[in-house]
Amino acid sequence: MGGFAKGFSACFYGSIVCGFIYFGLYKAFKNFCKERFPKMNYTLLCFSCSFMAEAFTLIVYYPFDMFKCRL
């Protein structure tokens, strides 16, 4: 049980940080795109902003997760 619970804190803190990054970027991208492309379909706008936010979040999270797993 000790080995199983060792990585819990790293996973917990990593998910919190990535959640903040994702939702912060999503809101920023959405506000930027609303101003820049006012006639864009709202569903497409939300989808594209979500995709961009997820891509940038993975750029941060993937190296952290790989480092965590290799330890």
BELTACOR-V662505 format. One line per field, one symbol per residue. burial: + if it has 24 or more other C-alpha atoms within 12 Angstrom, else -. A space follows every 50 residues. Layout:
burial: ???
//
This chain:
burial: -------------+---+--++--++--++--+-----------+---++ -+++--+---+----------
//
